[in-house]
Amino acid sequence: MIEDGKRKYFRLFRDELERIAVRPVRLMEVCGTHTMAIGRAGLRQVLPPQISLVSGPGCPVCVTADADIDSFLGLAKERRVTVATFGDMMRVPGNEGSLADFRAAGADIRVVYSPLEALELARSNPGQEIVFLGIGFETSAPGTAQAIIRAGREGLKNFSVYNLHKTVPQALQVLLDDPGQALDAFILPGHVSAIIGEAPYRFMPEKYGVGGAIAGFEPTDILAAIARLVKDINSGCPRITNLYGQVVRPGGNTAAQQILAETFEPCDADWRGLGMIPGSGLKLRPRYAGFDAALKFGVSRAPAKVRAGCRCGEVLKGILRPVACPLFGRTCTPEHPVGPCMVSSEGTCAAYYLYEGGKAHAS
């Protein structure tokens, strides 16, 4: 909910939106943290009816394709390795269970809070293979890159990464190329933008006539972004605006960009709901190929097998509200998720369930 000290600014933004919302607009937030913040503050409920907010593919756990989930689950189940992962991945279901299920059955799976913690596991256990599950966007990829660089310098042979990192701008282009989307503008992710800066988004107004606003995560930050976007739409002058200047520099974080460029190169990546997107993945450069767990352990990608009934792909594209999924809140809940959008801390379905009437809808 909105803190008392911020209610005045909240009301000012809300009143301004009532005044400037002269026609229907459809805005997409493409950051899972924004989705959670919007739900927690109840912003959708107070916006003028002309302004529609839809959630996009802003959760890296959620956009991980079923084939990739089943592939790393196979590694955890069948190989004598220790899998180190962020907590969000533990209960993400594959077709034969989850990491939590496999740990309960005896697999060695550790929850870590950074890639460097996984690296320390490798240092402390020289006789055991440690595989870090590298899932994330540009925000977390530099940490993975740093761990790989350090492992190379230290000559650690028992550390590797099962790498599924992805980059956001290419996914936005796929959404804009879809004639069924009809998106008027984007609320752009603050954390990702802190790494990549403003330039990677400029294709949006230049090629598609669609603008975006980089926003922080307070309710007033998000409302300010919405107001900016509506004004730009009204004026017919789409642009990329940085409203998170205290964190996001125009050129981004050049040190992080250099680490990424040293360690990774672009590759095609499979996104849940969006399919295979050229150049949207990050693979290890040849000099670091020894730290690629898929190569090291000969893991072949599992056949594509979509979980029956799960409609997370449509949710991630913004074409289905979570409450419209027949599984939502019934057979699919945060305690017993059918798809990743319900289990992730940045998942759209989890946000709707927790903050936007999902429990009442399901009852």
Buried (B, 14 or more C-beta within 10 A) or exposed (E): EBEEEEEEBBEEBBEBBEEBBEEEBBBBBBBBBBBBBBBBBBBBEBBBEBBBBBBBBBBBBBBBBBBBBBBBBBBBBEBEBBBBBBEBBBBBBBBEBBBBBBBEEEBBBBBBEBBBBBBBBBBEEEEEBBBBBBBBBBBBBBBBBBBBBBBBEEEBEBBBBBBBBBBBBBBBBBBBEBEEBEBBBBBBBBBBBBBBBBEBBEBBBEEBEBBBBBBBBBBBBBBBBBBBBBBBBEEEEBBBBBBBEEBBBEEBBEEBBEBBEEBBEEBEBBBBBBEEBEBBBBBBEEEBEBBBBBEBBEBEEBEEEBBEEBBBBBBBBBBBBBBEBEBBBEEBBBEEBBBBBBBBBBBBBBBBBBBBBBEEBBE
